[in-house]
Amino acid sequence: MSQSEKFFSEAGKSYKPGIITEIVLAAFDMQRKGKRLISLSGGSYDPQSFLVPEIKRLLEEASDSTWREILQYGSNMGYWRLREALSGFMGKMGIKADSEREILITTGSQQALDLLSRVFIDEGDIIGVGSPTYLEALSIFNQFSPQFLAIPVDENSLNLEFLEEALRKLKREGKSMKMLYTVPSFENPTGAVMPQPNRRRLLELAEKYDFLILEDNPYGYIAFEDEPPTPMKVFDKNNRVIYLSTFSKIVSPGLRIGWVAADEAIIRKLGFAKSSVDLCSDGLSQHVASELLNMGMVEKQIKRITDVYRAKRDLMLEAMNVSFPREAKWNKPRGGLFLWVTFPEGVDATKMVFEAVERGVAYIPGSNFFLDPSKTNYMRLNYSFPSKEDIVEGIQILGKLLKEKL
């Protein structure tokens, strides 16, 4: 043990590498050995689809006064031009948010989740989450020691019958749920979509049982079969929904632009919390994001990457039909970035991942998306990042390994 470790706080001692970090470290180790790793793991952007010439041109054409503005400290609420542009962008989806009072810019949506946890979660608070759900949300919430209410997820996202019965039980016990976190559109990791009637029903439950809804929408713009699902925030009449989104999946993860749309009192409090974390988000990225929105490039890019990801999804499904064992079952996602694979009980995809890495392919074990780590017979596959050639080769490698195990 390092001499420094004795000084770590209890929270500091709790920080450990997550599965994505472990896979990244394994990839570096393989590179040192001269080997290649095909990543079907994280939800990274398609490398060939970045708006490189457009962003280079934007920066080259920026005036001296613009440079002086974006290189200076900015507002903790975010660059005003970006908030105005995002208000218009969300308005096209039906979300009404005042740019001055109801929108906060964050350093990625991950910071938004962190700020919301700081502002809302006390130790012992009951927080509803899907089972499974986004693994990094669970990690952030865990820092604040809540009690979790795990709600089963099916093809319609959250099981609302289960949720309502759980809420009734809590009420009988004199308890209540403070907040519910959901990714209702092309959910991470399952790709599930919450139907519109269910979204309205969830809002009714929030009114009846008095809780807030965190609607995380990184993937809802990338719809393969139909129009993008209408965000729950559109139906929110009483400020129950806190809406989160990000540029990471629609333009660039490297820009680190996320945002929150919510009631003015919530946004103000989040802004105070952000001031104690990073003062303000990066001005350069915010300038680029606002210009891309004002030029209409974001909508064009969404259409472009939707076509790219649809083709990659179809290729992965075709390769799985050929290479995967018949005992494995998987969905056909209608949007988003991920495929969810289910194996018979007894198959341990968590243990198997490092054997897969040794053979040259990585995925995310499904157990990481559950509060219960014993759910090991699932895996999440990503098709947005790998090339078409790597998708086919990676699925072939995985298929061979799976047939050996099954």
Sine and cosine of phi, psi and omega as CSV:
sin_phi,cos_phi,sin_psi,cos_psi,sin_omega,cos_omega
0.00,0.00,0.69,-0.73,0.05,-1.00
-0.91,0.42,0.53,-0.85,0.04,-1.00
-0.84,0.54,-0.52,0.86,-0.07,-1.00
-0.95,0.31,-0.42,0.91,-0.17,-0.99
-0.90,0.43,-0.44,0.90,-0.01,-1.00
-0.91,0.41,-0.27,0.96,-0.01,-1.00
-1.00,-0.01,-0.14,0.99,-0.03,-1.00
-0.88,0.47,0.61,-0.79,0.14,-0.99
-0.95,0.31,0.17,-0.99,0.07,-1.00
-0.88,0.48,-0.64,0.77,0.05,-1.00
-0.90,0.44,-0.68,0.73,0.01,-1.00
-0.87,0.49,-0.63,0.77,0.01,-1.00
-0.91,0.41,-0.43,0.90,-0.07,-1.00
-0.98,0.21,-0.30,0.95,-0.05,-1.00
-0.97,0.26,0.84,-0.54,0.00,-1.00
-0.71,-0.70,0.38,-0.92,0.02,-1.00
-0.90,0.43,0.75,-0.66,0.09,-1.00
-0.98,0.20,0.06,-1.00,-0.07,-1.00
-0.89,0.45,-0.60,0.80,0.01,-1.00
-0.91,0.41,-0.67,0.75,0.06,-1.00
-0.87,0.49,-0.69,0.73,0.00,-1.00
-0.88,0.47,-0.64,0.77,0.01,-1.00
-0.93,0.37,-0.64,0.77,0.05,-1.00
-0.88,0.48,-0.69,0.72,0.03,-1.00
-0.90,0.45,-0.63,0.77,0.05,-1.00
-0.90,0.44,-0.60,0.80,0.03,-1.00
-0.90,0.43,-0.68,0.73,0.05,-1.00
-0.88,0.48,-0.66,0.75,0.01,-1.00
-0.89,0.46,-0.65,0.76,0.03,-1.00
-0.91,0.41,-0.64,0.77,0.02,-1.00
-0.88,0.47,-0.63,0.78,0.05,-1.00
-0.89,0.46,-0.51,0.86,0.01,-1.00
-1.00,0.05,0.07,1.00,0.01,-1.00
0.98,0.20,0.33,0.94,0.01,-1.00
-0.96,-0.26,0.29,-0.96,-0.02,-1.00
-0.91,-0.41,0.60,-0.80,0.03,-1.00
-0.87,-0.49,0.84,-0.55,0.10,-1.00
-1.00,0.09,0.86,-0.51,-0.05,-1.00
-0.99,-0.14,0.92,-0.40,0.18,-0.98
-0.93,-0.36,0.51,0.86,-0.20,-0.98
-0.97,-0.24,-0.99,0.12,-0.11,-0.99
-0.93,0.37,0.21,-0.98,-0.03,-1.00
-1.00,-0.09,0.79,0.62,-0.05,-1.00
-0.97,0.23,0.34,-0.94,-0.03,-1.00
-0.96,0.28,0.49,-0.87,0.09,-1.00
-0.90,0.45,0.87,-0.49,-0.11,-0.99
-0.87,0.49,-0.47,0.88,-0.04,-1.00
-0.99,0.11,-0.09,1.00,-0.13,-0.99
-0.97,-0.25,0.03,1.00,-0.01,-1.00
-0.90,0.44,0.52,-0.86,0.00,-1.00
-1.00,0.10,0.85,0.52,-0.10,-0.99
-0.89,0.46,-0.83,0.56,-0.04,-1.00
-0.90,0.45,-0.59,0.81,-0.03,-1.00
-0.91,0.41,-0.68,0.73,-0.03,-1.00
-0.95,0.30,-0.62,0.79,0.07,-1.00
-0.86,0.51,-0.68,0.74,-0.02,-1.00
-0.92,0.40,-0.66,0.75,0.03,-1.00
-0.84,0.54,-0.69,0.72,-0.04,-1.00
-0.95,0.31,-0.60,0.80,0.02,-1.00
-0.92,0.40,-0.53,0.85,-0.07,-1.00
-1.00,0.00,-0.08,1.00,-0.01,-1.00
-0.90,0.43,0.69,-0.73,-0.01,-1.00
-0.97,0.25,0.24,-0.97,0.03,-1.00
-0.87,0.49,-0.65,0.76,0.00,-1.00
-0.91,0.41,-0.60,0.80,0.06,-1.00
-0.90,0.43,-0.70,0.72,0.02,-1.00
-0.87,0.50,-0.66,0.75,0.00,-1.00
-0.90,0.44,-0.58,0.82,0.00,-1.00
-0.94,0.34,-0.72,0.69,-0.11,-0.99
-0.98,0.19,-0.29,0.96,0.05,-1.00
-1.00,0.01,-0.12,0.99,0.02,-1.00
-1.00,0.00,0.25,-0.97,0.19,-0.98
-0.82,0.57,0.58,-0.82,0.03,-1.00
-0.89,-0.46,-0.04,-1.00,0.03,-1.00
-0.93,0.37,0.59,-0.81,0.10,-1.00
-0.90,0.43,-0.35,0.94,0.02,-1.00
-0.99,0.17,-0.35,0.94,-0.03,-1.00
0.90,-0.43,0.33,-0.94,-0.02,-1.00
-0.86,0.50,0.81,-0.58,-0.13,-0.99
-0.88,0.48,-0.59,0.81,0.02,-1.00
-0.90,0.43,-0.61,0.79,0.01,-1.00
-0.93,0.36,-0.65,0.76,0.02,-1.00
-0.90,0.44,-0.62,0.78,0.07,-1.00
-0.89,0.45,-0.70,0.71,-0.02,-1.00
-0.91,0.43,-0.63,0.77,0.01,-1.00
-0.93,0.36,-0.56,0.83,0.07,-1.00
-0.87,0.50,-0.69,0.73,0.05,-1.00
-0.92,0.38,-0.65,0.76,0.01,-1.00
-0.87,0.49,-0.75,0.67,0.02,-1.00
-0.93,0.36,-0.52,0.86,0.02,-1.00
-0.86,0.51,-0.54,0.84,0.03,-1.00
-0.92,0.39,-0.37,0.93,0.06,-1.00
-1.00,-0.02,-0.14,0.99,-0.01,-1.00
0.98,-0.21,0.05,1.00,0.03,-1.00
-1.00,-0.01,0.84,-0.54,0.03,-1.00
-0.99,-0.14,0.86,-0.50,0.00,-1.00
-0.57,-0.82,0.85,-0.53,0.03,-1.00
-0.93,0.38,0.79,-0.62,-0.11,-0.99
-0.91,0.42,-0.50,0.87,-0.05,-1.00
-0.99,0.11,-0.56,0.83,-0.20,-0.98
-0.90,-0.44,-0.28,0.96,-0.17,-0.99
-0.82,-0.58,0.26,0.97,0.03,-1.00
-0.72,-0.70,0.73,-0.69,0.09,-1.00
-0.83,-0.56,0.74,-0.67,0.09,-1.00
-1.00,0.02,0.70,-0.71,0.01,-1.00
-0.82,-0.57,0.27,-0.96,0.05,-1.00
-0.99,0.12,0.99,0.14,-0.13,-0.99
0.97,0.23,0.35,-0.94,0.01,-1.00
-0.95,0.31,-0.29,0.96,0.08,-1.00
-0.88,0.47,-0.65,0.76,0.06,-1.00
-0.91,0.42,-0.59,0.81,0.04,-1.00
-0.86,0.51,-0.70,0.72,0.03,-1.00
-0.89,0.45,-0.63,0.78,0.02,-1.00
-0.90,0.43,-0.73,0.68,0.00,-1.00
-0.89,0.46,-0.68,0.73,0.01,-1.00
-0.89,0.46,-0.61,0.79,0.04,-1.00
-0.91,0.41,-0.68,0.74,0.02,-1.00
-0.88,0.47,-0.64,0.77,-0.10,-0.99
-0.98,0.17,-0.52,0.86,-0.16,-0.99
-0.92,-0.39,-0.45,0.90,-0.18,-0.98
-0.99,-0.16,0.87,-0.49,0.20,-0.98
-0.98,-0.20,0.39,-0.92,0.03,-1.00
-0.83,0.56,0.76,-0.64,0.03,-1.00
1.00,-0.01,-0.19,0.98,0.07,-1.00
-0.86,0.51,0.58,-0.82,0.01,-1.00
-1.00,-0.02,0.86,-0.51,-0.04,-1.00
-0.87,-0.50,0.81,-0.58,0.03,-1.00
-1.00,0.08,0.70,-0.72,0.05,-1.00
-0.63,-0.78,0.43,-0.90,0.09,-1.00
-0.94,0.33,0.39,-0.92,0.06,-1.00
-0.76,-0.65,1.00,-0.01,0.27,0.96
-1.00,-0.03,0.15,-0.99,0.09,-1.00
-0.45,-0.89,0.03,-1.00,-0.04,-1.00
-0.82,0.57,0.85,-0.52,-0.16,-0.99
-0.91,0.41,-0.58,0.82,-0.03,-1.00
-0.96,0.27,-0.39,0.92,0.13,-0.99
-0.92,0.40,-0.70,0.72,0.05,-1.00
-0.86,0.51,-0.66,0.75,-0.01,-1.00
-0.88,0.47,-0.70,0.71,0.01,-1.00
-0.92,0.40,-0.74,0.67,-0.02,-1.00
-0.86,0.51,-0.62,0.78,-0.06,-1.00
-0.86,0.51,-0.47,0.88,-0.01,-1.00
-0.86,0.50,-0.42,0.91,-0.11,-0.99
-0.97,-0.26,0.17,0.99,0.15,-0.99
0.82,0.57,0.77,0.64,0.10,-1.00
-0.99,0.17,0.12,-0.99,0.28,-0.96
-1.00,-0.09,0.69,-0.73,-0.02,-1.00
-0.98,-0.20,0.65,-0.76,0.21,-0.98
-0.96,-0.29,0.95,-0.30,-0.05,-1.00
-1.00,0.05,0.86,-0.51,-0.08,-1.00
-0.94,-0.34,0.85,-0.52,-0.02,-1.00
-0.84,0.55,0.59,-0.81,0.03,-1.00
-0.92,-0.38,0.75,-0.66,0.12,-0.99
-0.83,-0.55,-0.33,-0.94,-0.05,-1.00
-0.91,0.42,-0.30,0.96,0.05,-1.00
-0.98,-0.18,0.36,0.93,-0.03,-1.00
0.95,0.32,-0.71,-0.70,-0.12,-0.99
-0.89,0.45,0.66,-0.75,0.09,-1.00
-0.98,0.18,0.98,-0.19,-0.12,-0.99
-0.95,0.30,-0.44,0.90,0.08,-1.00
-0.91,0.42,-0.70,0.72,0.05,-1.00
-0.88,0.48,-0.71,0.70,-0.03,-1.00
-0.87,0.50,-0.72,0.69,-0.06,-1.00
-0.90,0.44,-0.65,0.76,0.03,-1.00
-0.90,0.44,-0.64,0.77,0.02,-1.00
-0.91,0.42,-0.62,0.78,0.03,-1.00
-0.92,0.40,-0.63,0.78,0.06,-1.00
-0.88,0.48,-0.69,0.72,-0.02,-1.00
-0.89,0.45,-0.69,0.72,0.03,-1.00
-0.87,0.49,-0.66,0.75,-0.01,-1.00
-0.89,0.45,-0.66,0.75,0.03,-1.00
-0.88,0.48,-0.50,0.86,-0.02,-1.00
-1.00,0.03,0.04,1.00,-0.02,-1.00
0.97,0.24,0.40,0.91,-0.01,-1.00
-0.88,-0.47,0.15,-0.99,0.06,-1.00
-0.45,-0.89,0.40,-0.92,0.09,-1.00
-1.00,0.00,0.74,-0.67,-0.04,-1.00
-0.99,0.10,-0.61,0.79,-0.18,-0.98
-0.43,-0.90,0.51,-0.86,0.07,-1.00
-0.80,-0.60,0.75,-0.66,0.04,-1.00
-0.97,-0.24,0.76,-0.64,0.01,-1.00
-0.55,-0.84,0.52,-0.85,0.12,-0.99
-0.89,-0.46,0.99,0.15,-0.23,-0.97
-0.97,0.23,-0.20,0.98,-0.07,-1.00
-0.89,-0.46,0.95,-0.30,-0.02,-1.00
0.84,0.55,0.87,0.49,-0.17,-0.98
-0.82,0.58,0.56,-0.83,0.17,-0.98
-0.99,-0.16,0.92,-0.38,0.40,0.92
-0.95,-0.32,-0.13,0.99,-0.26,-0.97
-1.00,0.06,-0.29,0.96,-0.10,-0.99
0.98,0.19,0.11,0.99,-0.04,-1.00
-0.90,0.43,0.47,-0.88,0.04,-1.00
-0.81,-0.58,0.80,-0.60,0.05,-1.00
-0.98,0.17,0.86,-0.51,0.03,-1.00
-0.88,0.48,0.42,-0.91,-0.05,-1.00
-0.85,0.53,-0.68,0.73,0.03,-1.00
-0.86,0.50,-0.58,0.81,0.02,-1.00
-0.93,0.37,-0.57,0.82,0.04,-1.00
-0.90,0.44,-0.69,0.72,0.03,-1.00
-0.91,0.41,-0.63,0.78,0.02,-1.00
-0.90,0.43,-0.64,0.77,0.03,-1.00
-0.89,0.46,-0.63,0.78,0.08,-1.00
-0.90,0.44,-0.62,0.79,0.06,-1.00
-0.89,0.46,-0.65,0.76,0.03,-1.00
-0.91,0.42,-0.61,0.79,0.03,-1.00
-0.89,0.46,-0.62,0.78,0.06,-1.00
-0.92,0.38,-0.72,0.69,-0.09,-1.00
-0.92,0.40,-0.65,0.76,-0.09,-1.00
-0.95,-0.31,0.11,0.99,0.20,-0.98
0.86,0.51,0.91,0.41,0.12,-0.99
-0.68,-0.74,0.29,-0.96,0.05,-1.00
-1.00,-0.07,0.42,-0.91,0.05,-1.00
-0.88,-0.48,0.83,-0.56,0.17,-0.99
-1.00,-0.07,0.95,-0.30,0.00,-1.00
-0.99,-0.12,0.97,-0.26,-0.01,-1.00
-1.00,-0.08,0.87,-0.49,-0.12,-0.99
-0.78,-0.62,0.92,0.39,0.07,-1.00
-0.99,0.17,-0.44,0.90,-0.21,-0.98
-0.95,-0.32,-0.20,0.98,-0.18,-0.98
-0.90,0.44,-0.31,0.95,0.00,-1.00
-0.98,0.21,-0.34,0.94,-0.14,-0.99
-0.99,-0.16,0.99,0.12,-0.10,-1.00
-0.94,-0.35,0.83,-0.55,-0.11,-0.99
-1.00,0.06,-0.55,0.83,-0.17,-0.99
-0.96,-0.28,-0.63,0.78,-0.09,-1.00
-0.77,-0.63,-0.13,-0.99,0.13,-0.99
-0.92,0.39,0.45,-0.89,0.06,-1.00
-0.82,0.57,0.63,-0.78,0.01,-1.00
-0.86,0.50,0.58,-0.81,0.04,-1.00
-0.94,0.33,0.83,-0.56,-0.01,-1.00
-0.86,0.51,0.52,-0.85,0.04,-1.00
-0.87,0.49,-0.52,0.86,-0.02,-1.00
-0.85,0.53,-0.47,0.88,0.01,-1.00
-0.88,0.47,-0.58,0.81,-0.06,-1.00
-1.00,0.00,-0.02,1.00,-0.11,-0.99
-0.99,0.17,0.93,-0.37,-0.03,-1.00
-0.98,-0.19,-0.26,0.97,-0.13,-0.99
-0.80,-0.60,0.48,0.88,0.08,-1.00
0.84,0.55,0.65,0.76,0.08,-1.00
-1.00,0.07,-0.40,0.92,-0.14,-0.99
-0.97,-0.22,0.77,-0.64,0.17,-0.99
-0.96,-0.27,0.90,-0.44,-0.15,-0.99
-0.99,-0.14,0.78,-0.63,0.02,-1.00
-0.87,-0.50,0.61,-0.79,0.15,-0.99
-0.43,-0.90,-0.02,-1.00,-0.18,-0.98
-0.38,-0.93,0.44,-0.90,0.15,-0.99
-0.98,0.17,-0.20,0.98,-0.17,-0.99
-0.85,0.52,-0.59,0.81,-0.08,-1.00
-0.99,-0.15,-0.28,0.96,-0.08,-1.00
-0.94,-0.34,-0.32,0.95,0.01,-1.00
-0.71,-0.70,-0.87,0.49,-0.06,-1.00
-0.20,-0.98,0.81,-0.58,0.08,-1.00
-0.93,0.36,-0.44,0.90,-0.02,-1.00
-0.95,0.33,-0.34,0.94,0.06,-1.00
-0.94,0.34,-0.39,0.92,0.03,-1.00
0.81,0.58,0.77,0.63,0.05,-1.00
-0.92,-0.39,0.90,-0.43,0.18,-0.98
-0.83,-0.56,0.16,-0.99,0.06,-1.00
-0.44,-0.90,0.36,-0.93,0.04,-1.00
-0.81,-0.59,0.70,-0.71,0.13,-0.99
-0.86,-0.51,0.83,-0.56,-0.07,-1.00
-0.29,-0.96,0.01,-1.00,0.08,-1.00
-0.81,0.59,0.56,-0.83,-0.06,-1.00
-0.81,0.59,-0.68,0.74,-0.03,-1.00
-0.89,0.45,-0.61,0.79,0.02,-1.00
-0.93,0.37,-0.72,0.69,-0.01,-1.00
-0.88,0.48,-0.66,0.75,0.00,-1.00
-0.87,0.49,-0.71,0.71,-0.02,-1.00
-0.92,0.39,-0.64,0.77,0.06,-1.00
-0.89,0.46,-0.60,0.80,0.04,-1.00
-0.89,0.45,-0.65,0.76,0.06,-1.00
-0.88,0.47,-0.68,0.73,0.00,-1.00
-0.91,0.42,-0.64,0.77,0.00,-1.00
-0.90,0.44,-0.58,0.82,0.00,-1.00
-0.86,0.51,-0.52,0.85,-0.01,-1.00
-1.00,0.07,-0.10,1.00,-0.03,-1.00
-0.98,-0.22,-0.81,0.59,-0.03,-1.00
-0.63,-0.78,0.19,0.98,-0.03,-1.00
0.92,0.40,-0.84,0.54,0.01,-1.00
-0.32,-0.95,0.36,-0.93,0.04,-1.00
-0.99,0.17,0.27,-0.96,-0.07,-1.00
-0.86,0.51,0.84,-0.55,-0.05,-1.00
-0.93,0.36,-0.58,0.81,-0.02,-1.00
-0.90,0.44,-0.74,0.67,0.02,-1.00
-0.90,0.44,-0.64,0.77,-0.01,-1.00
-0.91,0.41,-0.61,0.79,0.06,-1.00
-0.88,0.47,-0.74,0.67,0.01,-1.00
-0.86,0.51,-0.72,0.69,-0.04,-1.00
-0.88,0.47,-0.69,0.73,-0.02,-1.00
-0.91,0.41,-0.64,0.77,0.01,-1.00
-0.92,0.40,-0.66,0.75,0.02,-1.00
-0.89,0.46,-0.64,0.76,0.04,-1.00
-0.91,0.42,-0.73,0.69,-0.05,-1.00
-0.92,0.40,-0.46,0.89,0.03,-1.00
-0.99,0.12,-0.12,0.99,-0.07,-1.00
0.98,0.19,0.18,0.98,-0.06,-1.00
-0.95,0.31,-0.47,0.88,-0.04,-1.00
-0.91,0.41,-0.73,0.69,0.04,-1.00
-0.87,0.49,-0.66,0.75,0.03,-1.00
-0.90,0.44,-0.65,0.76,-0.01,-1.00
-0.93,0.37,-0.59,0.81,0.06,-1.00
-0.87,0.50,-0.70,0.71,0.03,-1.00
-0.89,0.46,-0.66,0.75,-0.03,-1.00
-0.89,0.45,-0.77,0.64,-0.06,-1.00
-0.96,0.30,-0.45,0.89,0.09,-1.00
-0.87,0.48,-0.69,0.73,0.04,-1.00
-0.90,0.44,-0.66,0.75,0.01,-1.00
-0.90,0.45,-0.73,0.69,-0.07,-1.00
-0.95,0.30,-0.53,0.85,0.07,-1.00
-0.88,0.48,-0.71,0.71,0.01,-1.00
-0.90,0.44,-0.63,0.77,0.01,-1.00
-0.94,0.35,-0.63,0.78,0.08,-1.00
-0.86,0.51,-0.74,0.67,-0.03,-1.00
-0.87,0.49,-0.64,0.77,0.01,-1.00
-0.91,0.41,-0.68,0.73,0.02,-1.00
-0.90,0.44,-0.68,0.73,0.03,-1.00
-0.88,0.48,-0.67,0.75,0.03,-1.00
-0.89,0.46,-0.69,0.72,0.00,-1.00
-0.91,0.41,-0.61,0.79,0.02,-1.00
-0.92,0.38,-0.63,0.78,0.05,-1.00
-0.86,0.51,-0.55,0.84,-0.01,-1.00
-0.99,0.12,-0.67,0.75,-0.23,-0.97
-0.97,-0.23,-0.42,0.91,-0.10,-1.00
-0.99,0.13,0.50,-0.87,0.04,-1.00
-0.93,0.38,0.44,-0.90,-0.08,-1.00
-0.92,0.39,-0.34,0.94,0.00,-1.00
-0.95,0.32,-0.34,0.94,0.00,-1.00
-0.99,0.16,0.59,-0.81,0.03,-1.00
-0.81,-0.59,0.58,-0.81,0.00,-1.00
-0.51,-0.86,0.30,-0.95,-0.02,-1.00
-1.00,-0.06,0.22,-0.98,0.18,-0.98
-0.93,-0.36,0.99,-0.11,-0.09,-1.00
-0.89,0.46,0.66,-0.75,0.01,-1.00
-1.00,0.02,0.04,1.00,0.01,-1.00
0.07,-1.00,-0.03,-1.00,0.04,-1.00
0.99,0.15,-0.39,-0.92,-0.20,-0.98
-0.83,-0.56,-0.04,1.00,-0.23,-0.97
-0.74,-0.68,0.47,-0.88,0.18,-0.98
-0.93,-0.36,0.62,-0.79,-0.01,-1.00
-0.91,-0.42,0.83,-0.55,-0.09,-1.00
-0.91,-0.42,0.72,-0.69,0.01,-1.00
-0.90,-0.44,0.71,-0.70,0.03,-1.00
-0.90,-0.43,0.26,-0.96,0.08,-1.00
-0.88,0.48,0.45,-0.89,0.07,-1.00
-0.81,0.59,0.62,-0.78,0.00,-1.00
0.98,-0.20,-0.35,0.94,0.08,-1.00
-0.99,0.16,0.81,-0.58,-0.06,-1.00
-0.96,-0.29,1.00,-0.02,0.00,-1.00
-0.94,0.34,-0.32,0.95,0.03,-1.00
-0.94,0.33,-0.73,0.69,0.05,-1.00
-0.93,0.36,-0.56,0.83,-0.12,-0.99
-0.95,0.32,-0.35,0.94,-0.15,-0.99
-0.88,0.48,-0.61,0.79,-0.06,-1.00
-0.97,0.22,-0.42,0.91,0.17,-0.99
-0.93,0.37,-0.63,0.78,0.07,-1.00
-0.89,0.45,-0.68,0.74,0.02,-1.00
-0.87,0.50,-0.66,0.75,0.03,-1.00
-0.87,0.49,-0.51,0.86,0.01,-1.00
-1.00,0.05,-0.10,1.00,0.14,-0.99
0.95,-0.30,0.30,0.95,0.03,-1.00
-0.59,-0.81,0.61,-0.80,-0.02,-1.00
-0.84,-0.55,0.56,-0.83,0.12,-0.99
-0.63,-0.78,0.06,-1.00,0.08,-1.00
-0.96,-0.28,0.86,-0.51,0.06,-1.00
-0.88,0.47,0.66,-0.75,-0.07,-1.00
-0.91,0.41,-0.38,0.93,-0.03,-1.00
-0.87,0.50,-0.42,0.91,-0.03,-1.00
-0.94,0.35,-0.24,0.97,-0.04,-1.00
-0.99,-0.14,0.04,1.00,0.00,-1.00
-0.92,-0.39,0.49,-0.87,0.20,-0.98
-0.94,0.35,-0.47,0.88,0.01,-1.00
-1.00,-0.07,0.96,-0.27,-0.08,-1.00
-0.95,0.32,-0.10,0.99,0.00,-1.00
-0.98,0.21,-0.12,0.99,0.00,-1.00
-0.99,0.12,0.99,0.13,-0.17,-0.99
-0.98,-0.19,-0.06,1.00,-0.11,-0.99
-1.00,-0.07,0.66,0.75,0.04,-1.00
-0.67,-0.75,0.42,-0.91,0.18,-0.98
-0.59,-0.81,0.50,-0.87,0.10,-0.99
-0.94,-0.34,0.74,-0.67,0.03,-1.00
-0.89,-0.45,0.66,-0.75,0.03,-1.00
-0.95,-0.32,0.69,-0.73,0.03,-1.00
-0.91,-0.41,-0.06,1.00,-0.07,-1.00
-0.97,0.26,-0.61,0.79,-0.13,-0.99
-1.00,0.08,-0.76,0.65,-0.12,-0.99
-0.92,0.38,0.45,-0.89,0.10,-0.99
-0.93,0.36,0.24,-0.97,0.02,-1.00
-0.88,0.47,-0.61,0.79,0.01,-1.00
-0.90,0.43,-0.66,0.75,0.00,-1.00
-0.94,0.34,-0.54,0.84,0.07,-1.00
-0.86,0.51,-0.75,0.66,-0.03,-1.00
-0.90,0.44,-0.74,0.67,-0.04,-1.00
-0.91,0.41,-0.68,0.74,-0.02,-1.00
-0.89,0.45,-0.68,0.74,0.02,-1.00
-0.92,0.40,-0.60,0.80,0.05,-1.00
-0.89,0.45,-0.69,0.72,0.02,-1.00
-0.89,0.46,-0.73,0.68,0.00,-1.00
-0.89,0.46,-0.68,0.74,-0.02,-1.00
-0.86,0.51,-0.68,0.73,0.02,-1.00
-0.89,0.45,-0.70,0.71,0.02,-1.00
-0.89,0.45,-0.70,0.72,-0.02,-1.00
-0.89,0.45,-0.64,0.77,0.01,-1.00
-0.91,0.42,-0.55,0.84,0.08,-1.00
-0.91,0.41,-0.64,0.77,-0.04,-1.00
-0.96,0.26,-0.52,0.85,-0.07,-1.00
-1.00,-0.08,0.00,0.00,0.00,0.00
